[in-house]
């Protein structure tokens, strides 16, 4: 439970990380995640970090069962394993699975703004360069959640209205 004046109503967020579908010999683990989504009934799902152990078109098939989830938005961000060799494979995930892939962007979900920063982008840009591109709510009424692969030192985030950072 998180307390904040910005929280307007009870909201359940399900966070899943490091699925690494290459390591799954059957779709049992994905089906278990989907069963949890259906049982918990979150307002939205964040799949952060490493959908695949390495990009492979065959591994996208393991993600297809996510398409069966109705009325619960599922967002994911690509991380180091997802983009190691071929970033174009990740582009096919939304059509095959219904998972929306976010890449250095933010999405507003009700009273929450979720901001994704992919690990690979920090190789070329500073966190400040990336964060300066985020369109924060001018009135600062939204609860801002930053999703990163590796924790960012809090001093680097002092100038931004981040309410919660979730990192691997």
Beta strands, then each sheet from edge to edge (+ up, - down):
strand 1: 13-17
strand 2: 44-48
strand 3: 73-77
strand 4: 100-102
strand 5: 106-109
strand 6: 112-116
strand 7: 143-148
strand 8: 164-167
sheet 1: 1+ 2+ 3+ 4+
sheet 2: 5+ 6- 7- 8-
end
